[in-house]
Amino acid sequence: MTHFKYSKSVKYTDLETIYAQCSGPGGLKLTEFMAEKMGVSRGERILDVGCNRGIQSCFLAKEYGVQVVGIDPWDDRMDGRPMVEHARENASKWGVPEMVLAQKIGLPESHYASESFDRVYSTTALEMVRNLSGEDGYLQCLKEIRRVLKPGGVFGLGEPMHLDVPIPDDLRPYVTRDEFPWAECFRDVRHSAEEVRSAGFDLLEYGYVPDAKDWWAEYAQHDPFCKDDPQGDPLTLKIDNGRWVSFGYIIARRM
Ligand SMILES: C[S@@+](CC[C@H](N)C(=O)[O-])C[C@H]1O[C@@H](n2cnc3c(N)ncnc32)[C@H](O)[C@@H]1O
C-alpha cells in the first residue's frame, strides 16, 4: 500500500528505464514526493544537485514547467561518458532540451552566482560526499547550496538514511562493505536536519518517507547494478527488512 498520493509519476510505468536513468531508491516517485513537499511552481529556476543521467531533472521540467540546471561531476559507470551527456540526451528524448541544462560540476564548487536559484533539489547524492569528504565536506556543500539560493528559496534534500536505532548485529557486515559503506554514508534524519539548520536554513519539515520500504524494494528489483549483483544491495536490504535502512527528507528555507 502506498502512503503518498502520486499523480504525475504514475504516468511513467517503465521502471526498468527509470531505474537505469537515475541511481537510487524512488526514481520519479521520489522526485514527485520532493517537488510537492518543496512547493515547486511553474516558471521557477531549480538546481538539481547530483542529477546523474538527468531523468529527474527532465521530469521536473516536463511535469512542473520549471527550468532545471542539473549538475553532476562523475562519469557514468556503465559507459564512461560524463553523466551530463546522458542528461542532455534525456532532455531531448523528454522534449525539454531548452528547459534542462546539464553541467559537469560537483559541490561544493558550483561557481554559480549567489542567489541565482528559486529552489535546490538534491536526492541520494550528498551522502556520498559525506563518505568521501567527511561531515565537514558535507557541510561545505550545504553552505554552497545556501549561497546559490535566493533569499527565502527552498532546499529539498532526500537521502538514504537510517532509522534512529543501532545497526542490528547481523546487518553490520553488510552495511560496512563496498566502496560507499552505508554505515558511513547514512545518518538518521534528526542528525541531517541539524546539519541543514547549522548551514543557515530554517527547517520547514523533515521526516522519514512513508513509502521508503517500497522504494527500496523497487530499487532492488529494477536498478541495473542490483540486477547484476543480487549479493550486493538487494541482499543487504533483504537482511535489513526495514529495521535500520530508510529514506529521509528535509525541506528547508534559506534564512
Ligand atoms: C546515487 S546518484 C543519485 C542520482 C539521482 N539524484 C537519484 O536520486 O537517483 C548520486 C549522484 O551524485 C553525484 N555526485 C557525487 N559527488 C557529487 C558532488 N560533489 N556534487 C554533486 N553531485 C555529486 C554522482 O555523480 C552521482 O551521479
The ligand as a Tripos MOL2 file, in Angstrom:
@<TRIPOS>MOLECULE
LIG
   27    29     1     0     0
SMALL
NO_CHARGES

@<TRIPOS>ATOM
      1 C1         23.4310    7.7850   -6.4850 C.3       1 LIG1
      2 S1         23.3660    9.0660   -7.6810 S.3       1 LIG1
      3 C2         21.7820    9.7490   -7.4160 C.3       1 LIG1
      4 C3         21.1330   10.2180   -8.6580 C.3       1 LIG1
      5 C4         19.7360   10.7580   -8.5480 C.3       1 LIG1
      6 N1         19.7050   12.1040   -7.9920 N.3       1 LIG1
      7 C5         18.7800    9.8850   -7.8150 C.2       1 LIG1
      8 O1         18.1290   10.3380   -6.8450 O.co2     1 LIG1
      9 O2         18.6340    8.7080   -8.1880 O.co2     1 LIG1
     10 C6         24.4180   10.2680   -6.9740 C.3       1 LIG1
     11 C7         24.9920   11.2380   -7.9540 C.3       1 LIG1
     12 O3         25.6650   12.2530   -7.1960 O.3       1 LIG1
     13 C8         26.7500   12.6840   -7.9640 C.3       1 LIG1
     14 N2         27.7440   13.3580   -7.1240 N.ar      1 LIG1
     15 C9         28.7940   12.8050   -6.4950 C.ar      1 LIG1
     16 N3         29.5160   13.7550   -5.8680 N.ar      1 LIG1
     17 C10        28.8940   14.9330   -6.1080 C.ar      1 LIG1
     18 C11        29.1700   16.2770   -5.7550 C.ar      1 LIG1
     19 N4         30.2520   16.6000   -5.0340 N.pl3     1 LIG1
     20 N5         28.3210   17.2400   -6.1820 N.ar      1 LIG1
     21 C12        27.2440   16.9230   -6.9270 C.ar      1 LIG1
     22 N6         26.9440   15.6650   -7.3010 N.ar      1 LIG1
     23 C13        27.7580   14.6820   -6.8940 C.ar      1 LIG1
     24 C14        27.2820   11.4160   -8.6060 C.3       1 LIG1
     25 O4         27.9910   11.7170   -9.7720 O.3       1 LIG1
     26 C15        26.0210   10.6330   -8.8930 C.3       1 LIG1
     27 O5         25.5870   10.7340  -10.2120 O.3       1 LIG1
@<TRIPOS>BOND
     1     1     2 1
     2     2     3 1
     3     2    10 1
     4     3     4 1
     5     4     5 1
     6     5     6 1
     7     5     7 1
     8     7     8 2
     9     7     9 1
    10    10    11 1
    11    11    12 1
    12    11    26 1
    13    12    13 1
    14    13    14 1
    15    13    24 1
    16    14    15 ar
    17    14    23 ar
    18    15    16 ar
    19    16    17 ar
    20    17    18 ar
    21    17    23 ar
    22    18    19 1
    23    18    20 ar
    24    20    21 ar
    25    21    22 ar
    26    22    23 ar
    27    24    25 1
    28    24    26 1
    29    26    27 1
@<TRIPOS>SUBSTRUCTURE
     1 LIG1         1 GROUP 0 **** ****
